Amino acid sequence: MNPLETALGAGSEIVSLRRDFHRSPEPSFEEAETAQRVASYLEGLGLEVRRFEGFHGLWADLDVPGADRRLLFRADMDALLMDEVAGGTKDSFLSTRPGVAHCCGHDAHMAMLLVAARLLVEGAVRPACNLRFLFQHAEEKPPGGALDLCGAGCLEGVDEVYGLHVIPPLPSGTFVVQEGPLMAAADDFEIIVRGRGGHAAMPHLVLDPIPAAAQVVSAVQHLVSRRTGPFGSLVVSICSIRGGGEANNVIPDEVRMLGTARTLDPEQRERLPGMLEECVKNAAASCSCEGEFRYERGYPVLVNDPGATARAREAVRALAGDPGLFPSPSPLMAGEDFAYYLQQRPGCYVFLGVGNETKGIGSPNHATDFDVDEDALPFGTAWFLQLANRR
């Protein structure tokens, strides 16, 4: 039986595991219950699980007699701090924890890899190399769990690393396999515009930080459109603005803004904090206010190795032929700490399509109505099986 037929035969188990994880999500750095469930499943297969004090990431090895190479397969475990909405296919297994939800697909990632581990351990598909099944905590929250696991030695003895992420807008069961930069460096920043508050009826006696903040937003967008090249990949978004209270006649002392910067160019990434700080301070000063700027580096650019990408693409073709390969879009400006593994080992990160217009599934990751076409999940399991079966 080939890997896809084997995975399709285990489809009901993949779906059941995904739904169980979906009902009980845990946010970044708090995945204790999730990690215990993963560990118990792996131990039930007879694998020895490596766990650690201080964080919830873990791994288990499958050793193959005579094999001299080891592949690492990674799945992430954390959920998002958000609520999901009812509707679609997930009404019967919505999150039972208010304010926490698997609206990015990590529940599916765990289910696909766990079932792949079972099928490989039981010999339904015989692995041709040693394997490491890595379940990572805290992908969603910098500094991310990958650094913890790398520090714990997860890459020791590993030759290549592989992972995947479900993407609803892509057609169900298709893959995006792209060499080189796939996802952006993701950094965060905070802006505080300080003025001097007072009565809204006497604006000439205060230094109003609200119009100054508006100038800052405009200046930041001007930086992207006019101070960087038209072919450069740069996204700067201010996502939160807070200033003042509930009163409609009180000008506040300050306005606080939070945002993110995404780029694929390492040189541009180095220049960006200074350029942003200059924009902030000059725009605030134009309104006689003071601008304060803080910048925090997040995940680096995720770059797929050419050789590993070729092997990942071959695995998709073996499962579904060329129709299984969806044309590669431009690199996504989202960030992923899988990039840290790829800085130290060759590997490839791919996207698995889980969108289905007929079922009404297509909202993007992190949307409140995010969902996946569960019929696509065996393809992810089969991809891991095919990689493991390749000599």
N, C-alpha and C positions, 0 to 999 in steps of 0.2 A: 504494500500500500504506500503511495507516495505521500509526501508531507502535507499537501493540501487536503487530500482525502482523509488523512489521519486527523488533521485539525478540524475539518468539518464534522467528523464523527464525534468530536469532543465539544461541539458547539454549545450544547445545552449546559455543560459544566462551565464554560467560559462566561456565558450569559449569567448563570446563577451566581458565580463569584463576583462578577461586576456589580450586580444588583445588591449583593450583600455589602460590598464595600461602599456603594453609593448611599445606602441607608445610614451608615455610621461614619461620616467624614470627620477627619481631624486636621486642624490647620498646621502650618509649618512649625517644626520643632516641638510639636505636641502629639506625635503619631504613635504613642505608646500602645494603644489597643490595636491599631492597624498593624504595627510591627509584630505584635504577639501573634496575631492571626496568620500573618505571612510566615513567621518562624514555625508555627505549629504545623502548617501545611507542608513546609519543606522537611521538617523533622519526620513527619508522617511518611515521607518518601524514603527515609533512611539517610538523609543528608545531614551533615554536621553544620550547624549554623553559627557563624561568627557574629557576635553582638558586642556592644561597647557601652561603657559608662559615659553619660553626658550627651548622647544623641541616639536616635532610634534607627539609623541606617544599619543594614546587615547584608551579609552575603553567604552563599553556600556554594561549594565546589563539587563538580562531577568529574572524576578522573577516569580516563579511558586507557586501559592497558596498551602500552606501546606508543601512545600519542606523545608528541614532543612540542605541541603548540597549545595555547589556551586562548579562547575567545571569552570576552566579558559581555554579557547581555544585561542591560540596565532598564529598570522601571522605577518611576517615582511614585511616592505614596501620599503626599500631602494634598489637602483640599484648600479651597479659597475661603476667605472671610467675606462671605456674601450669602444672600438668600437666593433660592431658586423659586421659580413659579411653576405651578401645576400646569398640566397640559401635555399633549403629545403622548409618547410611549411610556413615560416614566412616572405616571400617576400612581402606580402601585408600589413604587419603591423610592419615593421622595426622601430627601434628607430628614432625619428625625432630630437634628440638632439645629435649632434656630441660629442664623448668622453664619453657618458653615455649610458649604456645599461642594460637591465634586462637579464643578462647572468648567473643568478644563480637560477632563478625560483620564486623570491618573487612576481612577477606579478601573477603567478598561485596560490601562497599561499593566497594572498588577495582575489582572485576571489572565490576560494573554500570556504573560511570561510564566506565571505559575503553572498553567496547563502545559505550556511548552516544556517546562522542567519535568513535569510528571511523565509526559510522553517520552522524553529522552531517557529518564531514569529507568522506566519500565521497558525500554527497548522497542517501543512502537515505531520509532525512527532511531536508527543506530547512529550515535555521534561519531564523527571521525577525528575529533580533537577534544582536548580537555575544555571544560566550561566553567565559568563563574557566573552565577545568577545574583545580580546586585540589585537590592531594593533600597532606593535612596530616599532619605527624608528631605524636607525643606527645599524643594526646587523652586517654589514660588517666592521665597523671601530671602533676599541677599543678607549675608554673604553666601547663602546656599549650602546645601548638604554635601555637594561634591567635594568641597575642600576638606571637610571632616573625614570623608571616606578615603580620599587620596592620602591624607595624613596618617590614616590608620593602616595603609598598605594595600588598598584594594587593587592597585595596579601592579603589584609585585608578581612577577611570573606571567603577566598577561601580555599577549602579542598584539591583539586588536580589540577594539571596543565597538559595540553596536547598540543602537537604541532607536526607538520610533515614537512618534507623537500622532495622535488622532487629530484630524482636521475636518470639521463638518462641511465646509463649502466644497471640498473635493468629492468627486463621485465615489460612492461606496465600493470598497474593495480595490481601489487603485492606489498606486504609490507614486510619490515624488522622490526621486533619487538624484541628487545634484552634487556634483563635485565642487570643491572650493567653498567660499563663504555661503552659508545657508541662513544664518540668523545673526542679528546685529549685536554689537556691544550695547549694553543697557545700563545707563547711569541715571542717578537721581539728583535733584537739586532742590534747595529751599531758598526762597526770596522773602525778605522782610523789608517793606517800605515803611519807614518811620517818619511821622510828621508831628503835629501837635493838634490835638483834638479840641473840640469846643462846640458851641451852639451852632446849629445848622443855619440859623437866621443871621449869623454874623461871620460868614466864611472869610472875610477880609482880616479877621483877627486870629485865624488859625492857619496851620499848614496841613491842608487836606491830603491824606495819603491815598485816597480812593482815585481821584483823577491821575495821581502820580503812578498808581499801580496800573491804570489803563494804558498809560504811556509806556510802561515797562513791557506789558504784553505786546503792544504794537512794535516796540523796538526789537523784541526777541523774534517775532515773525519776520521783520525786516532783515534781521541777521541771516535767517535761513534762505530767504529769497534773493538777497542782494549781496551778501558777503561770502557766500559759498558758491562753488561752481554748479551750473545747471545739471551736470551729470553726476554730481556727488550724491551719495545716499546719506541723507541726514534728516532726522525727524526730531523736532523739539516741541514738546507739548506741555502747556501749563494746565494742570488737571484739577487744581483746587485753589480757590480764592476765598479767604476768610478775613473779614474786618468788620468791626462794630458789633453791636448787640441787637436787641429787639426794638429799641427806640428809633423812631423815624425822624428825630430832630437832633441827634447827637453825632457829630463827626468824630470818628475814632482816632486814636493816637497812631495806630499802625495797621497795616494789611499784610497778611502772611499768605504766600503762594507756594504750592508744591508742584513739581513737574518732573519730566523725564526727558533724557536726550538719548537718541539711538543713532549709531553710525556704523558703517562697515569699513571705514578708512582709519587705520591706527594713527596716522599723522594728524588727521582731522580731529580725532578723539583727543589727542594731546593738546591741540590748540583751543578746543572748544571751551573749557572752563574759563580761560582768560577772556575770550571774546564775549562770553555771556556775562561775566562780571562787569566788564566795561559797559555793555549795554544797560545793565541794571542800574549801575551807579550814575551814568550820564542821564538816563531817562528820569530817574528819581530827582536828580539835581535840577533838571529843567523845571521842576515844580517846587523847588526849594525844599525838597525832602531828602532823606538819607536812604540809600539802598544798601542792604546787607545781603551777601550771597554766600551760600554754602553748597559745595559740590561733593557728591559721594560716588566713587566708581563702583560699578556693579560687575556683571558678567562680561567676559571678553567676547569678541567675535567668534562664532562657531564655524570652524573651517573643516570640511570633510576631506579626508585624504584621498588622492586619486586612485590608488590601488584598492583600498577598502571600498570606495564608492563603486568601482567596477565590479567587485565581488557582490556588493549589495544589489546592484542592478541585475547581475546574472541570476541571483536568487529569485528576484521578482519574475524574470523571464521564464525561469524553470517552473514557477508556479502558475503563471497566467499568460505567458507570452508577452509580446509587445503591447497588446491592449491593456495590460496591467500597469504600464508605465504612463502616468499622466504627464503632459508636458510641464517642464519645470517652470514655475513662475519666477519672478524676480525674488531675490533673497527677502525673507520676512524681516521686518524691523523689530519683531519681538525678540526677547533675550532668553537664553537657556544655559544653565550652568553645566550641561553636558560638555560645553566648550572647554572646561578645565581638564576633562579626561583626554580630549583630543589635542590639547597642548602637550601631553606627555606620551600618548600612544597613537598610532594610526588607527583610524576608525571611520565610521559613517553613521550619521543620524538621518533618518528618513521620515517622511510624512505618510500616514495611512489615511486615505479618504474614508469618511464615515457619513457623508451627506446623502440624503435621499429625498428628492422633491416630492415623490409620490407619498411618502410617509410624513411630509412636512418637517423634515430634519435638515437644517442648513444654517441655523444661527451660529455665529462664530464662538470660539472658545471665550470664556469669561462672560458670556451673555447669561441673563437670568433664565432664559428658556433653552440653554444649551442642551443638546442631546446627541446621541450617536445611533447610527443604524447598526444594531447588534449583529446583523448578518455579515458585517464586514470584519468582525473581530477574529474569526478563524483564520483570515488571511494574515493578520499580524502574528498569530501563533505559528502559522505555517512558514512565515518568513524566517523566524528564529530557527525552526526545525531545519529548513533548507540550508541556512548558513552553517549550522552545526554538522550537517551531513556532508558538507563539502570537504574534500581532501585537499 
